[in-house]
Amino acid sequence: MQADRFTVKSQEALAAAQRIASARRNSEVAPAHLLVALLEQEGGIVVPVLRKVGADPQAVRTKANQGLDELPTVTGEAAPAPSMSAATRELLRRAACSGTALELLGMCAPAQVCAALEQADVLAMPCVVARDGDRDSMPVVVKEAMAMELLVVASDEVGLPECARPPWGFLAPPGDAAALAQALDAALELEPGTRRRAGAQAREWVTLHADVDAETARMSAVIAQLGG
């Protein structure tokens, strides 16, 4: 594993996970060690993200620690340093498979978003309905990406299936990280020519169905008809 492929925060979390495994006298660093490290990380993004989607970070941490309690421990005074488990190595391999570190840009100006989309191959839009029922029926950024001829990987939720449709759209169940990864793999594995043709169809669809002037005129006609 090449640590320089990960952000500083990710490297800190890996080191913390090793310390947790060592303190617990576990022979290997499991994914649960890494999860606990991320949940305890000062200034990390995992806790805010969990809260945003309506999950309880403390409940997740408790569950992760319960899983750690069930792991085998090493006895004796000179326990060796814990190694990465096969599951953790595979998790890190998948995280680093792009060859570049994951960078979370935070809030960006419209021009920055446009520039990022111009450099992208696919837009990932995983969504869940918040615990209080809050939702975005069809995020504008999805239609913007389609207008720029990008493929879209999104959650099968609310209005997204209406616009993220084949051949440019790939859907995964909300909250299913494995299915989302598979959908991303499927989109990125498309031959470049196929991807370009699908992107052109995405732009054609959004031009036809998401034009502000056309949709406003259509809505006005419906209102006028209902008003007699």
C-alpha positions as CSV (number, residue, x, y, z in Angstrom):
1,M,0.0,0.0,0.0
2,Q,1.3,3.4,-1.0
3,A,0.4,5.9,1.8
4,D,1.0,8.9,-0.4
5,R,-2.1,7.9,-2.5
6,F,-4.3,9.0,0.5
7,T,-5.0,12.4,2.0
8,V,-3.3,13.4,5.2
9,K,-6.6,12.8,7.1
10,S,-6.8,9.3,5.6
11,Q,-3.2,8.5,6.6
12,E,-3.9,9.8,10.2
13,A,-7.0,7.5,10.3
14,L,-5.0,4.5,9.2
15,A,-2.3,5.2,11.9
16,A,-5.1,5.6,14.5
17,A,-6.7,2.3,13.4
18,Q,-3.3,0.5,14.0
19,R,-3.1,2.1,17.4
20,I,-6.6,0.9,18.3
21,A,-5.8,-2.6,17.1
22,S,-2.6,-2.6,19.1
23,A,-4.3,-1.3,22.3
24,R,-6.9,-4.1,21.9
25,R,-4.1,-6.6,21.3
26,N,-5.7,-7.6,18.0
27,S,-3.3,-9.3,15.5
28,E,-4.9,-7.6,12.5
29,V,-6.3,-4.2,11.6
30,A,-9.9,-4.8,10.5
31,P,-12.2,-2.4,8.7
32,A,-14.0,-1.9,12.0
33,H,-10.8,-0.5,13.5
34,L,-10.6,2.0,10.7
35,L,-14.3,2.9,11.1
36,V,-13.8,3.6,14.8
37,A,-10.7,5.7,14.0
38,L,-12.7,7.8,11.5
39,L,-15.6,8.3,13.9
40,E,-13.1,9.5,16.6
41,Q,-11.1,11.7,14.2
42,E,-11.0,15.4,15.2
43,G,-12.2,17.5,12.2
44,G,-13.1,14.4,10.2
45,I,-16.0,14.2,7.8
46,V,-17.6,10.9,8.8
47,V,-19.5,12.1,11.8
48,P,-21.0,15.2,9.9
49,V,-21.9,12.9,7.0
50,L,-23.7,10.4,9.2
51,R,-25.7,13.2,10.9
52,K,-26.6,14.7,7.5
53,V,-28.2,11.4,6.4
54,G,-30.0,11.0,9.7
55,A,-27.7,8.3,11.3
56,D,-26.6,8.4,14.9
57,P,-22.7,8.4,14.9
58,Q,-22.6,7.2,18.5
59,A,-24.8,4.2,17.7
60,V,-22.5,3.4,14.7
61,R,-19.5,3.7,17.0
62,T,-21.1,1.4,19.6
63,K,-21.9,-1.2,16.9
64,A,-18.3,-1.0,15.5
65,N,-16.8,-1.4,19.0
66,Q,-19.1,-4.4,19.6
67,G,-17.6,-6.0,16.5
68,L,-14.1,-5.3,17.7
69,D,-14.9,-7.0,21.1
70,E,-15.5,-10.2,19.1
71,L,-12.1,-10.2,17.4
72,P,-9.4,-12.6,18.7
73,T,-6.6,-11.1,20.8
74,V,-3.0,-11.9,21.2
75,T,-1.6,-12.9,24.6
76,G,1.9,-12.5,25.9
77,E,4.1,-9.6,26.7
78,A,5.7,-9.1,23.3
79,A,2.7,-9.0,20.9
80,P,3.7,-8.2,17.4
81,A,2.5,-5.0,15.7
82,P,-0.9,-5.7,14.0
83,S,-0.9,-6.2,10.3
84,M,-3.6,-5.2,7.8
85,S,-6.3,-7.8,7.4
86,A,-7.2,-9.1,3.9
87,A,-10.5,-7.2,4.1
88,T,-8.8,-4.0,5.0
89,R,-6.1,-4.4,2.3
90,E,-8.9,-4.9,-0.3
91,L,-10.8,-1.8,1.1
92,L,-7.6,0.3,0.7
93,R,-6.9,-1.2,-2.7
94,R,-10.3,-0.1,-4.0
95,A,-9.9,3.3,-2.4
96,A,-6.5,3.8,-4.1
97,C,-7.3,2.1,-7.4
98,S,-7.7,5.4,-9.2
99,G,-4.1,6.2,-8.5
100,T,-4.9,9.5,-6.9
101,A,-6.0,10.7,-3.5
102,L,-9.6,11.4,-2.8
103,E,-10.1,15.1,-2.3
104,L,-13.2,16.6,-0.8
105,L,-13.5,20.2,-2.2
106,G,-16.3,21.4,0.1
107,M,-18.5,24.2,-1.1
108,C,-17.5,25.5,-4.5
109,A,-18.5,28.5,-6.6
110,P,-20.5,27.7,-9.7
111,A,-17.5,28.3,-11.9
112,Q,-15.5,25.7,-9.9
113,V,-18.3,23.2,-10.2
114,C,-18.5,23.7,-14.0
115,A,-14.7,23.3,-14.2
116,A,-14.8,20.1,-12.2
117,L,-17.6,18.7,-14.4
118,E,-15.6,19.5,-17.5
119,Q,-12.8,17.2,-16.2
120,A,-15.1,14.4,-15.0
121,D,-16.1,11.2,-16.7
122,V,-19.2,10.5,-14.5
123,L,-21.3,12.3,-11.9
124,A,-21.9,10.3,-8.7
125,M,-25.1,11.4,-7.0
126,P,-25.9,9.0,-4.1
127,C,-28.9,10.2,-2.1
128,V,-31.1,9.2,0.8
129,V,-34.3,10.7,2.1
130,A,-33.5,12.4,5.5
131,R,-35.0,11.1,8.7
132,D,-37.3,14.1,8.8
133,G,-38.5,13.4,5.2
134,D,-36.4,16.2,3.6
135,R,-35.4,15.4,0.0
136,D,-34.5,16.8,-3.3
137,S,-36.7,15.3,-6.0
138,M,-34.3,15.8,-8.9
139,P,-31.0,17.6,-8.0
140,V,-30.1,20.4,-10.4
141,V,-26.5,19.2,-10.6
142,V,-27.6,16.0,-12.2
143,K,-29.3,17.9,-15.1
144,E,-26.3,20.2,-15.3
145,A,-24.0,17.1,-15.7
146,M,-26.3,15.6,-18.3
147,A,-26.2,18.9,-20.2
148,M,-22.4,18.6,-20.2
149,E,-22.8,15.0,-21.6
150,L,-21.7,13.2,-18.5
151,L,-22.9,9.8,-17.4
152,V,-24.8,9.8,-14.1
153,V,-24.6,7.2,-11.2
154,A,-27.4,7.9,-8.7
155,S,-29.6,6.4,-6.1
156,D,-32.9,4.9,-7.1
157,E,-34.7,7.4,-5.1
158,V,-37.4,10.2,-5.5
159,G,-37.2,11.7,-9.1
160,L,-33.7,10.5,-10.0
161,P,-34.9,7.4,-11.9
162,E,-36.8,9.8,-14.2
163,C,-33.7,11.4,-15.5
164,A,-30.9,9.0,-14.7
165,R,-32.1,6.4,-17.3
166,P,-30.2,4.1,-19.7
167,P,-27.9,4.4,-21.5
168,W,-26.4,7.4,-19.6
169,G,-27.9,6.7,-16.1
170,F,-26.9,4.0,-13.6
171,L,-29.0,3.4,-10.5
172,A,-28.2,1.8,-7.1
173,P,-30.4,1.3,-4.0
174,P,-30.1,4.2,-1.5
175,G,-27.5,3.5,1.2
176,D,-26.0,0.5,-0.6
177,A,-22.3,1.3,-1.0
178,A,-21.5,-1.9,-2.7
179,A,-24.2,-1.5,-5.3
180,L,-23.1,2.1,-5.9
181,A,-19.5,1.0,-6.4
182,Q,-20.7,-1.6,-9.0
183,A,-22.7,1.0,-10.8
184,L,-19.7,3.3,-10.9
185,D,-17.6,0.4,-12.3
186,A,-20.2,-0.3,-14.9
187,A,-20.2,3.3,-16.1
188,L,-16.4,3.7,-16.2
189,E,-15.9,0.4,-18.0
190,L,-17.8,1.6,-21.0
191,E,-15.8,2.0,-24.1
192,P,-15.0,5.7,-24.8
193,G,-17.1,5.9,-27.9
194,T,-20.1,4.3,-26.2
195,R,-19.7,6.7,-23.3
196,R,-19.7,9.7,-25.7
197,R,-22.8,8.5,-27.4
198,A,-24.6,8.0,-24.1
199,G,-23.5,11.4,-23.0
200,A,-24.9,13.0,-26.1
201,Q,-28.2,11.2,-25.5
202,A,-28.2,12.6,-21.9
203,R,-27.8,16.1,-23.2
204,E,-30.6,15.6,-25.7
205,W,-33.0,14.3,-23.0
206,V,-32.3,17.2,-20.6
207,T,-32.6,19.8,-23.4
208,L,-36.0,18.4,-24.2
209,H,-37.3,17.9,-20.7
210,A,-35.6,20.4,-18.5
211,D,-35.7,23.7,-20.5
212,V,-36.9,26.4,-18.1
213,D,-38.8,28.4,-20.7
214,A,-40.4,25.3,-22.3
215,E,-41.4,23.8,-18.9
216,T,-42.7,27.2,-17.7
217,A,-44.9,27.6,-20.8
218,R,-46.2,24.0,-20.4
219,M,-47.1,24.7,-16.8
220,S,-48.8,28.0,-17.7
221,A,-50.9,26.1,-20.3
222,V,-52.0,23.5,-17.7
223,I,-52.9,26.3,-15.2
224,A,-54.8,28.2,-17.9
225,Q,-56.7,25.0,-18.9
226,L,-57.6,24.2,-15.3
227,G,-58.8,27.8,-14.8
228,G,-61.2,27.5,-17.6
